[in-house]
Amino acid sequence: MTKPKVAIHSITGCAGCQLTIYFVKDLLLKLLEKIDLVAAPMLKEKNNAGPYDVCFMEGLVASKDDLEHLKKIREQSKILVALGTCATHGNVPGIKNSYSDSTVVESRVYKNLNLKEQIMPLKPAPIDAHVKVDYYISGCPPEEKEILKFITDLLLGKKPVIYDEPVCVECSLKENDCLLERGEECLGPMIRGGCDALCPSVNHGCTGCHGPLSDANILQGIKLLEQNGVDIKLIKKRFHKYSYDKFSELEEQAKKIKRKD
């Protein structure tokens, strides 16, 4: 059988998601046995412009160049995979959206106005705010095993199923003591797992690097954290750190909590 043509592209981001594929022992070698890696600008000198059977897109849209590049890649890709929490939720660059006036941030970053005009910044957004995404693999960075399982499922002709359980499930499987039950801070019930409960396993509350679950009960999550003495401002900061444009939603959730109390 012909090997599927696979590409790995990126827009605004730190490149850590790509490094998960390139630097983790044996992962790239395993993949190269089964796929034809036709484009990976960070790794290859010569890159195919498409079409691709599968393209992993790392990063978020933060400029007009990002948007133009993303749209071209979408046109060339049968399957587009959002790789990493920047691509799936907006991640750290999305913190800019928590400011009611984005010019406050831009004035500090782009002190040279000519540079700002060249970059042409846009409101930070995950890639599905602009194009259709077929699959999402979040994580900052994403897990090696999830990427490998995704490719394996495709090669076997199976529809990939992305793990979509909260971090709490993995804590239970590892028989970790629940930090929330101990009265501490942890976002585990609201955050997608897949990380093997890395942080709670060393007594550090989950801060949300895999992004919120699609059906996360944020209202009850905030209420539980407040009962544990966690300030609502800190909760908002946690969500701003990894999650695209959650500021307004958290504001409304907080108001509902106050009204009920």
C-alpha positions as CSV (number, residue, x, y, z in Angstrom):
1,M,0.0,0.0,0.0
2,T,1.1,3.6,-0.7
3,K,2.2,5.3,2.5
4,P,0.0,8.3,3.4
5,K,1.5,11.7,2.8
6,V,1.8,13.4,6.1
7,A,2.8,17.1,6.8
8,I,3.7,18.9,10.0
9,H,3.2,22.7,9.8
10,S,3.1,25.4,12.4
11,I,2.0,29.0,12.9
12,T,2.4,31.1,16.0
13,G,3.6,28.9,18.9
14,C,6.7,27.7,20.7
15,A,7.4,24.6,18.5
16,G,7.2,22.3,21.5
17,C,4.4,20.2,20.0
18,Q,6.6,19.4,17.0
19,L,9.5,18.6,19.3
20,T,7.3,15.9,20.9
21,I,7.4,14.1,17.5
22,Y,11.0,14.8,16.6
23,F,12.8,14.4,19.9
24,V,10.9,11.7,21.8
25,K,12.9,8.5,21.5
26,D,11.8,6.2,18.6
27,L,8.5,8.0,17.9
28,L,9.6,9.6,14.6
29,L,11.4,6.4,13.5
30,K,8.3,4.4,14.2
31,L,6.2,6.8,12.2
32,L,8.6,7.0,9.2
33,E,8.3,3.2,8.7
34,K,4.6,3.7,7.9
35,I,4.2,7.2,6.6
36,D,5.7,9.5,4.0
37,L,6.7,12.7,5.8
38,V,6.5,15.0,2.8
39,A,6.6,18.3,4.7
40,A,8.1,19.3,8.0
41,P,9.8,22.7,7.6
42,M,11.4,22.6,11.0
43,L,13.1,19.3,10.1
44,K,13.4,19.1,6.3
45,E,15.1,21.3,3.8
46,K,12.8,20.4,0.9
47,N,9.1,20.4,1.6
48,N,6.1,19.4,-0.5
49,A,3.4,22.1,-0.8
50,G,0.7,19.5,-0.9
51,P,-1.7,17.8,-1.3
52,Y,-1.5,15.9,2.0
53,D,-3.5,13.0,3.4
54,V,-2.9,14.2,6.9
55,C,-1.5,17.5,8.2
56,F,-0.7,18.2,11.8
57,M,-1.0,22.0,12.5
58,E,0.7,23.4,15.5
59,G,0.1,26.9,16.9
60,L,-2.7,29.4,16.9
61,V,-3.8,32.3,14.6
62,A,-2.2,35.5,15.9
63,S,-1.5,37.4,12.6
64,K,-2.6,37.8,9.1
65,D,0.3,35.7,7.9
66,D,-0.8,32.9,10.2
67,L,-4.3,33.0,8.8
68,E,-3.2,33.0,5.2
69,H,-0.8,30.1,5.8
70,L,-3.5,28.1,7.7
71,K,-6.1,28.5,4.9
72,K,-3.6,27.3,2.3
73,I,-2.8,24.2,4.4
74,R,-6.5,23.5,4.9
75,E,-7.0,23.5,1.2
76,Q,-4.2,21.0,0.7
77,S,-5.2,18.6,3.5
78,K,-7.7,15.8,3.5
79,I,-7.4,15.6,7.2
80,L,-6.3,18.5,9.4
81,V,-5.3,17.8,13.0
82,A,-5.0,20.6,15.6
83,L,-1.9,19.6,17.5
84,G,-1.4,21.0,20.9
85,T,-3.3,23.4,23.1
86,C,-2.4,26.5,21.1
87,A,-4.1,25.0,18.1
88,T,-7.0,23.6,20.0
89,H,-7.7,26.4,22.5
90,G,-5.4,29.3,22.0
91,N,-3.2,28.6,25.0
92,V,-0.8,31.2,26.5
93,P,-0.9,33.7,23.6
94,G,-4.7,33.8,24.2
95,I,-4.1,35.6,27.5
96,K,-4.2,38.7,25.4
97,N,-8.0,38.2,25.1
98,S,-8.4,38.7,28.8
99,Y,-7.6,42.4,28.4
100,S,-10.6,44.5,27.4
101,D,-8.2,46.7,25.5
102,S,-5.8,44.7,23.4
103,T,-3.7,47.8,22.6
104,V,-2.4,47.7,26.2
105,V,-0.6,44.4,25.3
106,E,0.4,45.5,21.8
107,S,2.0,48.7,23.1
108,R,4.3,46.7,25.3
109,V,5.1,44.0,22.7
110,Y,5.3,46.1,19.6
111,K,7.2,49.2,20.8
112,N,8.3,49.7,17.2
113,L,5.1,50.5,15.4
114,N,6.7,49.6,12.0
115,L,7.1,46.1,13.4
116,K,3.5,45.9,14.4
117,E,2.4,46.9,10.9
118,Q,4.7,44.2,9.4
119,I,3.3,41.5,11.6
120,M,-0.3,42.6,11.4
121,P,-1.5,41.0,14.6
122,L,-5.0,39.5,14.9
123,K,-7.0,38.5,18.0
124,P,-5.4,35.2,19.1
125,A,-7.7,32.3,18.3
126,P,-7.5,28.5,17.9
127,I,-7.4,27.3,14.3
128,D,-11.0,26.1,14.3
129,A,-12.1,29.7,14.6
130,H,-11.0,30.1,11.0
131,V,-11.0,26.7,9.3
132,K,-12.6,23.3,9.7
133,V,-10.6,20.9,11.9
134,D,-11.1,17.2,11.7
135,Y,-9.3,16.1,14.9
136,Y,-8.0,17.7,18.0
137,I,-5.0,16.5,20.1
138,S,-4.5,19.0,22.9
139,G,-1.7,19.2,25.4
140,C,1.2,21.6,26.2
141,P,2.9,19.7,24.7
142,P,0.6,16.8,23.5
143,E,1.5,13.3,24.7
144,E,3.6,11.0,22.5
145,K,1.2,8.1,23.0
146,E,-1.7,10.1,21.7
147,I,0.0,11.1,18.5
148,L,1.2,7.5,17.9
149,K,-2.2,6.1,18.6
150,F,-3.8,8.6,16.3
151,I,-1.5,7.6,13.4
152,T,-1.9,3.9,14.2
153,D,-5.7,4.2,14.0
154,L,-5.6,5.9,10.6
155,L,-3.2,3.3,9.2
156,L,-5.5,0.6,10.4
157,G,-8.4,2.2,8.7
158,K,-10.1,3.0,12.0
159,K,-11.7,6.3,12.9
160,P,-9.3,7.8,15.5
161,V,-10.9,8.3,18.9
162,I,-9.3,11.0,21.0
163,Y,-9.2,10.4,24.7
164,D,-11.9,12.6,26.3
165,E,-12.0,11.9,30.0
166,P,-11.1,14.3,32.8
167,V,-7.8,14.1,34.6
168,C,-9.7,12.7,37.6
169,V,-10.2,9.4,35.8
170,E,-6.4,8.9,35.6
171,C,-6.0,10.0,39.2
172,S,-8.5,7.3,40.2
173,L,-6.7,4.6,38.1
174,K,-3.4,5.5,39.8
175,E,-5.1,5.6,43.2
176,N,-4.0,9.1,43.9
177,D,-5.4,11.0,46.9
178,C,-7.8,13.6,45.6
179,L,-6.3,17.1,46.1
180,L,-9.8,18.6,46.0
181,E,-10.9,16.4,48.9
182,R,-7.9,17.6,50.8
183,G,-9.1,21.1,50.3
184,E,-6.5,22.1,47.8
185,E,-6.6,23.7,44.3
186,C,-7.0,21.4,41.2
187,L,-8.8,21.8,37.9
188,G,-8.8,18.1,37.2
189,P,-12.6,17.6,36.9
190,M,-12.8,20.2,34.2
191,I,-9.7,19.4,32.1
192,R,-9.1,16.7,29.5
193,G,-6.8,14.0,30.6
194,G,-4.3,11.9,28.6
195,C,-1.3,13.1,30.7
196,D,-1.4,10.2,33.1
197,A,-2.3,12.7,35.8
198,L,1.3,13.9,35.8
199,C,0.9,16.9,38.1
200,P,-1.6,15.5,40.7
201,S,0.6,12.4,41.0
202,V,3.3,14.6,42.5
203,N,0.8,16.5,44.7
204,H,0.6,19.5,42.3
205,G,-2.9,20.5,41.3
206,C,-3.8,20.3,37.6
207,T,-3.6,23.8,36.0
208,G,-5.2,22.8,32.8
209,C,-2.5,22.4,30.1
210,H,-4.7,20.0,28.0
211,G,-7.6,22.5,27.9
212,P,-11.1,22.2,29.2
213,L,-13.4,19.2,28.4
214,S,-16.0,20.0,25.8
215,D,-18.7,19.2,28.4
216,A,-16.9,20.6,31.5
217,N,-19.2,21.7,34.3
218,I,-17.3,24.9,34.9
219,L,-20.0,26.3,37.2
220,Q,-19.7,23.5,39.7
221,G,-15.9,23.4,39.3
222,I,-15.6,27.1,40.3
223,K,-18.0,26.5,43.2
224,L,-16.0,23.6,44.5
225,L,-12.7,25.6,44.2
226,E,-14.2,28.5,46.0
227,Q,-15.3,26.2,48.8
228,N,-11.7,25.2,49.1
229,G,-10.7,28.8,49.5
230,V,-9.4,29.4,46.0
231,D,-10.0,33.0,44.9
232,I,-12.1,33.4,41.8
233,K,-9.4,35.7,40.3
234,L,-6.9,32.9,40.5
235,I,-9.3,30.5,38.8
236,K,-9.7,33.0,35.9
237,K,-5.9,33.2,35.6
238,R,-5.7,29.4,35.4
239,F,-8.2,29.3,32.5
240,H,-6.6,32.3,30.8
241,K,-3.3,30.5,30.8
242,Y,-4.3,27.7,28.5
243,S,-7.8,28.4,27.3
244,Y,-9.0,30.6,24.4
245,D,-11.2,33.5,25.4
246,K,-12.8,32.0,28.6
247,F,-12.8,35.3,30.4
248,S,-16.4,36.3,29.7
249,E,-17.7,32.8,30.3
250,L,-16.0,32.7,33.7
251,E,-17.4,36.1,34.6
252,E,-20.9,34.9,33.9
253,Q,-20.3,31.6,35.8
254,A,-19.1,33.5,38.8
255,K,-22.1,35.8,38.8
256,K,-24.4,32.8,38.7
257,I,-22.6,31.3,41.7
258,K,-23.0,34.5,43.7
259,R,-26.7,34.8,42.8
260,K,-27.3,31.2,44.0
261,D,-25.4,31.8,47.2
